[in-house]
Amino acid sequence: MIKKLVFVFIAFFAIQSYSQEGTASPYSFYGMGNLKFKGTVENRSMGGLSVYSDSIHLNLRNPASYASKNLEVYNNESRPVKFAVGGSHSNSKLKSHTVSGEVNSTTLDYLAMSFPIGRFGFGMGLIPYTSVGYKLETLNSNNELSTKFRGEGGVNTVYASLGYLVMDGLSVGVDLGYNFGNIKNNTIAYVYTNEGALAQYQTREDNRSDIGGLSANFGVIYSKMIQEKFELTTSFTFRPKMNLNSENFRTYNTITINAVNDQENVVNTIDADLSSQGLKDTEWVLPTKLSFGAGIGQPRMWFVGAEYTYLNTKAFKNELYASSDSAGNVTYSNASAISIGGFLIPDYNSFSSYFKRVVYRAGVRFEGTGLNINDEAINEFGISFGVGLPMGNTFSNANIGVEFGKRGTTSENLIQENFINFQLSFSFNDRWFQKRRFN
């Protein structure tokens, strides 16, 4: 990768707007990129809270949710088949001590479905796990362009889930996923003549890692009515440590750069012998993750809860990029997050007012990402709001959310991101396998 990386964000400039990448964060430079939120717009609108589950919304974070209770309003008929699709758009204001910029990114966040069979519930879907997207530059002591970094790609997960209703109020489940994707990056270290002019030929290092491997996630949900009015819900998920395989490629390119449009033209290419260095095939460590939470509410009226998530990111490693991290004064500590949120439905069965049937959501989250640069911890904060809009006379709905947040810091020549995330999803519900009834 990069032989000597002095990556202190001396200067940041001209990061173009991204329309295809899942992120435009400079912090996606590290590791496998930024971790994507595994959850629906409904979860994100409550600060990331995933404790609550019901019969008409998918809960992607806990596989036990696929075995939820039946729809009592339909005389205990079968739970519906659920389809969900969601996406988001992010606008970020980036700033350092000297300059600032603005970036945008748009992404499809999930495509999922579930269907019930007796006491079982099955689910399947496609979600992004990590995302990489950055364009960064540094300047030398003469205020000249020194190094250019670019990266794109990420890892996606296709999964299948099985939940089982052990007894009324208690369900367990498991996710099995296959993670796949690639991460591409390149670096240009600019060379100047003795007269200070940009040399005719420059060297660009290109890297690509093709990633694949399995993962598993286990979950438990327990709910109990207390005082015949309130419902207490608790949840727990656990993902064991897994390894993802990575096949790596590296080339060194001699290039010329068009001074007018900055276009790069490759003159010569040399393939690096990664096999002799033991770097052709490496492993990414997918760290252990666990979460637990609890909340209380009145069914179909309101709910409030809190959730804690722990991620053993201190165990993260990949030999191919180890030298880059150490040169950039990067360390990893264990990550954690706290989510607090809930929802309110004024009157779910109202016939006189549409807005009384709307679900109003809000939440807040505090997250330590586990990434430390120049002895500064990269933390996140977000506050979110959202609504669930009923569609027609069915249990289908559209969900809209917005989150305001901050990531990083301007200390130690780093970059602070102030972002706004807009989310939109559709949740469609239908009833399959229903027996026809005749009077």
Summary of the structure (lengths in Angstrom):
residues: 439
radius of gyration: 24.2
end to end distance: 73.0
largest distance: 95.0
contacts: 1492
relative contact order: 0.19
helix: 8%
strand: 59%
